[in-house]
């Protein structure tokens, strides 16, 4: 679903042991899963469904990180194409309001960390990350970090072993690499 190459390059840069798995069998062997995404929610959910991954991804026991569209798919619903998503988190992902924020929202933005979380270990607060999106989830109970571009939105979410970020850590320089290191460390530290 896009950005696999840039995420793979970032994981190589931090020395993470990874595979670009696409099947349930491959993913079941992993200590953690990253779902990247550039594209549209309807096409992404269709691809996950066609690969038999929707139920699997909705009931994981291993850490899961949704990046950009991958984070949006964790929610119940997306206005984009009126799409039912993975339903891990409650809420509707909505198109950003172009009257208050340039859409698509592309570039560096300040992220305010709202919760003490292992994924933010060693990061400044506020931290700066790179964004490229037109849809966003509202700030809610699962929000661990927020950003603002005229309207405040969830920049990071967490529930159990599910994590999501609207920003693109693989394109966010040293801060993004530290975030990915923290995810890799978390994957190794949690029992399966």
C-alpha positions in Angstrom: 0.0 0.0 0.0 2.9 2.4 -0.6 5.9 3.6 1.4 7.2 0.1 2.0 10.6 1.0 0.4 11.1 4.1 2.6 10.1 2.3 5.8 12.3 -0.7 4.8 15.2 1.7 4.3 14.6 3.3 7.7 14.4 -0.1 9.4 17.7 -1.1 7.7 19.3 2.2 8.9 18.5 1.4 12.5 19.6 -2.2 12.2 16.2 -3.8 12.7 15.7 -7.4 11.6 12.6 -7.3 9.4 10.8 -8.9 6.4 8.3 -7.3 4.0 5.6 -9.9 4.7 2.4 -9.8 2.8 0.6 -13.1 3.9 -0.9 -14.1 7.2 1.6 -16.9 7.5 4.6 -14.5 7.0 3.1 -11.9 9.4 2.3 -14.5 12.1 6.0 -15.2 12.5 6.9 -11.6 13.2 7.6 -10.0 16.6 5.7 -6.9 15.3 3.9 -5.6 12.3 4.1 -2.2 10.5 1.3 -1.4 8.1 2.4 1.5 6.0 0.1 3.4 3.7 0.0 5.9 1.0 -3.3 5.8 -0.9 -7.0 5.6 -0.2 -8.9 3.8 2.6 -11.3 2.0 0.2 -8.5 0.5 -1.9 -6.4 -0.4 1.2 -9.3 -2.2 3.0 -10.2 -4.0 -0.2 -6.5 -5.2 -0.5 -6.4 -6.3 3.1 -9.8 -8.1 2.7 -8.7 -9.8 -0.6 -5.5 -11.0 1.2 -7.5 -12.4 4.1 -5.9 -10.1 6.6 -8.7 -8.0 8.1 -9.7 -10.4 10.9 -6.1 -11.4 11.4 -5.0 -7.7 11.8 -8.0 -6.9 14.1 -7.0 -9.6 16.6 -3.3 -9.5 16.9 -1.3 -10.4 20.0 1.9 -8.9 18.6 2.7 -5.1 18.4 1.2 -3.4 15.4 2.2 0.0 14.1 0.0 1.7 11.6 1.7 4.5 9.7 -0.2 7.3 8.0 -3.1 5.5 6.2 -2.2 2.5 8.3 -3.2 4.5 11.5 -6.4 5.7 9.9 -7.4 2.1 9.1 -7.2 1.2 12.8 -10.4 3.2 13.3 -14.0 2.1 12.9 -14.8 4.2 9.8 -13.3 6.6 7.2 -15.2 9.2 5.4 -12.9 8.5 2.5 -15.1 6.4 0.2 -17.4 5.7 3.2 -15.1 2.9 4.3 -15.5 0.5 7.2 -12.0 0.0 8.6 -10.4 -2.5 11.1 -12.5 -1.3 14.1 -9.6 -1.6 16.6 -10.2 2.0 17.7 -13.6 3.8 17.9 -14.1 6.9 15.8 -14.4 8.2 12.3 -11.4 9.5 10.2 -12.5 12.7 8.5 -11.3 14.8 5.6 -9.3 17.7 7.0 -11.1 21.1 6.6 -9.3 23.1 3.8 -10.8 26.3 5.3 -8.6 26.0 8.3 -5.7 23.8 7.1 -4.0 23.5 3.7 -5.1 20.1 2.4 -3.3 17.9 1.8 -1.3 18.7 4.9 2.3 18.1 3.8 5.4 19.0 5.6 6.9 19.2 9.1 4.7 19.9 12.0 5.1 20.0 15.8 3.7 17.0 17.7 2.7 17.4 21.3 3.2 14.3 23.3 0.2 13.7 25.6 1.1 10.4 27.3 4.2 8.9 28.7 4.7 6.0 26.3 7.7 3.8 25.4 7.4 4.8 21.7 8.3 8.4 22.7 11.3 7.5 24.8 14.3 9.8 24.1 12.2 12.3 22.0 11.8 16.0 22.7 8.3 17.3 23.6 7.2 18.9 21.4 8.8 16.8 18.6 8.8 17.5 14.9 7.6 14.9 12.4 6.9 14.9 8.7 3.2 14.6 7.6 1.5 14.0 4.2 -2.2 13.4 4.5 -5.7 14.7 3.7 -7.7 12.7 6.3 -7.2 12.6 10.1 -8.6 11.1 13.2 -9.9 13.3 15.9 -8.2 13.5 19.3 -9.8 10.9 21.6 -9.2 8.6 24.5 -6.6 6.5 22.6 -4.6 9.6 21.5 -1.0 9.7 22.8 0.2 12.7 20.7 -1.6 15.5 18.8 -0.7 18.0 16.1 -2.4 21.1 14.9 -2.7 22.8 11.5 -5.6 25.0 12.3 -7.5 22.1 13.7 -6.1 19.7 16.3 -5.9 16.0 15.3 -4.5 12.7 16.6 -0.9 12.4 15.6 -0.4 9.1 17.5 -2.8 6.6 19.1 -2.4 3.5 21.3 -4.6 0.7 22.5 -3.2 -2.5 23.9 -0.6 -3.6 21.4 -1.9 -1.4 18.6 -0.1 1.8 17.8 -0.7 4.3 15.0 1.0 7.5 13.8 -0.4 10.0 11.3 3.1 11.2 10.6 5.7 9.4 8.6 8.6 8.4 10.9 10.6 7.0 8.0 10.7 10.6 6.6 11.2 12.4 9.9 15.0 12.3 10.2 16.7 11.4 13.5 13.4 11.8 15.5 11.6 9.4 13.2 14.5 6.9 13.4 14.4 7.1 17.2 10.7 6.4 17.1 11.2 3.3 14.9 14.0 2.1 17.3 11.6 2.4 20.2 9.0 0.4 18.3 11.6 -2.3 17.4 12.6 -2.4 21.1 9.0 -2.7 22.2 8.5 -5.6 19.8 11.4 -7.5 21.3 10.4 -6.8 24.9 6.8 -7.9 24.9 6.0 -11.6 25.2 4.1 -13.2 22.3 
